[in-house]
Amino acid sequence: MGCVFMLCKDGSKKESMMKKIYAFESKCLGCGLCEVHCRTAHSKSKDIVKTHKRENIASAIVIEENLSSNTVSYFALQCRHCENPKCIKACISGAMYKDDSGIVLNNKEKCVGCLSCILVCPFGVIKKNDDGRSVSKCDLCVGSCEPFCVKNCPNEAIKFLDEDGARALI
Amino acid sequence: MSLNFNTPDFEVIRNENRCIQCKVCVRQCANTVHFYDEEDNVICADDTKCVNCHRCVTLCPTKALVIRKYPLEFRENSNWSGKVIKEIYKQSQTGGVLLSSMGNPEPFTVYWDKMLLNASQVTNPSIDPLREPMETKVMIGRKPEKLEFDSNGKLLTKMPPNIELKIPVMFAAMSYGAISRNAHESLARAAEELGIFYNTGEGGLSKDFYRYGENTIVQVASGRFGVHKKYLNAGAAIEIKIGQGAKPGIGGHLPGKKVGEDISATRMIPVGSDAISPAPHHDIYSIEDLRQLIFSLKETTDYKKPVFVKIAAVHNSAAIASGVVRAGADAVVVDGFRGGTGAAPTRVRNSVGIPIELALAAIDQRLREEKIRNYCSLIVAGSIRNSSDIVKAVALGADAVYIGSAAVIALGCHMCHSCSTGKCNWGIATQYPELVKRLNPDIMYKRLVNLISAWNHEIQELLGGMGINAIESLRGNRLMLRGVDLNEKELEILGIKYAGE
């Protein structure tokens, strides 16, 4: 079973118990339902149709595709919630921060849309919103027990695991 | 280029009010029915390519899709129906044999639905399986004439090899090649968890699956793909495939494009070469020849494994089964005309063979009359759809059943009858890696376990209702069956009375 990303090994004990989203390329259908449910989860209406017809939200999870003729592969990509996030260091307005549980978040009130975080993110997982003045990134759907992308993946290709759980699967 | 007479079979109906242009349907359809029109920001569909597999319908997050029968009608004619006309169009365009997949869909009588089970009332109490022991275990293999014990009660009779099924259901032979590796893995893992067996089919056994050997039946068919000593000894039993219910008298053909690295290694044929299974076994032209093969296989496996022989249900099945038993088979598998297939000529699938219910009744009766019923177990296949079909089959004389179509339906098959195209959107009947991975064995084996466990509960309820506490006590007890809507001849062959008698 191939896991696309590994966690940093030198995480503190608290962070090592933090659950993160793991992508399994061998199971990913490339259907894009994670993107649909990510946008819906972060919408005002929380309704799939209304979200997509009336609201303009960038999905914080994106399906990466390789559609060359001999190897077709896909996997879901989103914020890795790094141990030492470059986006926080680069943020000029202090909008990007890490909360007590280790989740890297973007405070929309403070964000000035300089897009420095997008420039420095090594995974390319921070997305510019259509208004051009703010960014979207994975917040692990704080407040719900499981991120919506994970909950709605039809093939269990993305899982919400702590480090031990992830290690057992890899 | 001449005029194409073919019209679509299905129509894609999209509710534009609900469609959010997320392109899930576009990405999921291997038949490329759906496509995105960037200019107008709409998703469109090419109905001619749709096989009605429901992949897009199931995955559409807003439930915006419905697939309907294409509404175009021909002038009403009960002889020259639209189906008949379209088949002629297709053949006159291609010059080819019509190919179909899955079992016979024609409206022949389903005898299971014409038989009703008994239940206890007043004089003999029914049994509640939730409170009292109820056994659904069966042993498959030859049974001795009698049991002999010494003065200490120790068994003297040498017992022939038998395999134990916790539930009288097995997963039917579907080869690695016809179905995907992930489908095979799901079947193997489910069989292991359930204490039953799955059948490798004729495509050999991938080296990664030897660890499920105790729950595997290895098949030897006319193509002898992947057959070697280690393979024969890997499983719990061996099955010689003579015929298949969907296509009696016909061999098989796995197109070369499906023969990738792993299938090539498993089948022991070059990558990309067509895998042709001849119609007959070229070393079997008589019952004596069959006996030779049965005993070669027994010799190879040290007489430790039962050998099954699978035949298609055809006109003379009873006499054929008798010969098969006398040739030394430990179990006879009979596959009815509704049995599934990855690909068969349409004419063969739809008009060759007989219903499994009649074949089963005739074979069980014949073997009893000839006093050789205990020499073998009788396993039936060919569209066992639910637990009551199983109970009725056992009452007609079967020891166990094989399920193929029901098993793949549990894995997501939507019976679109397009296996032969190799583009199964559900990852079952395909070898394209990007489609195979749509079937996640971690999820799917549990669905099989759920299905068979549910059926087991229902079997126990039905048995309990009849006041029977072990499925072995029901076998061949045709008094537990009554017929409705059947004529005298049908009742005679089934060996059952009419309802009310």
Contacts between the chains, C-beta under 8 A, distances in Angstrom:
chain1	res1	chain2	res2	distance
A	26	B	437	6.1
A	27	B	437	6.2
A	27	B	440	5.3
A	28	B	437	7.4
A	29	B	27	7.8
A	29	B	28	6.9
A	29	B	437	7.2
A	29	B	438	5.3
A	30	B	27	5.6
A	30	B	434	7.6
A	31	B	24	5.0
A	31	B	27	5.5
A	31	B	28	5.5
A	31	B	59	5.8
A	32	B	22	6.1
A	32	B	23	6.4
A	32	B	24	5.5
A	32	B	27	6.0
A	33	B	22	7.9
A	33	B	24	5.9
A	33	B	59	6.7
A	33	B	61	5.9
A	35	B	22	7.3
A	36	B	20	7.2
A	36	B	22	4.8
A	36	B	24	7.1
A	36	B	61	4.9
A	37	B	61	7.2
A	48	B	20	6.6
A	48	B	61	5.5
A	48	B	62	5.2
A	49	B	17	7.6
A	49	B	18	5.6
A	49	B	20	6.1
A	49	B	62	5.3
A	51	B	20	7.9
A	52	B	20	3.5
A	52	B	21	7.4
A	52	B	22	6.9
A	53	B	20	6.6
A	72	B	433	7.0
A	72	B	434	4.1
A	73	B	434	7.7
A	152	B	61	7.8
A	154	B	59	6.3
A	155	B	437	7.7
A	155	B	438	6.5
A	155	B	440	4.9
A	155	B	443	7.1
A	156	B	440	5.8
A	156	B	442	6.5
A	156	B	443	5.9
A	157	B	440	7.8
